[in-house]
Amino acid sequence: MKRICPECGEEYTGRSDKKFCSAPCRSAHHNRQNAEEQGFQRAINNILRHNRNVLAELNPDGKANVRRDRMIDRGFKFRYFTNEYTTRNGKLYHFCYDYGYRVEDGDWVFLIKRQEYVE
């Protein structure tokens, strides 16, 4: 029985459960399908990675106070972070992987690098 390959449109024959004319067509089809499905996830991961790089750049010594505008100017997006941590005294930190920040009153943000005891 002859069938049409959904990737290239060529006619092919083979086993009854065969869906593509060749391995390259099968791979191309699945790669394109996965790329479309994972586009949103890839975009979020890029934002998180960028946020982490901004925090690392502004915090070379492990702790720093910076103005919020300075982070925004570098493209930092406060809505995106990997996890939160609340200290014993109730201070909330947002983390982008191993770098974290705490929004202070006013225009200041306190930056930290994750220590081994922070989980």
Beta strands, then each sheet from edge to edge (+ up, - down):
strand 1: 3-4
strand 2: 11-12
strand 3: 63-67
strand 4: 83-86
strand 5: 92-96
strand 6: 99-103
strand 7: 108-113
sheet 1: 1+ 2-
sheet 2: 3+ 7- 6+ 5- 4+
end
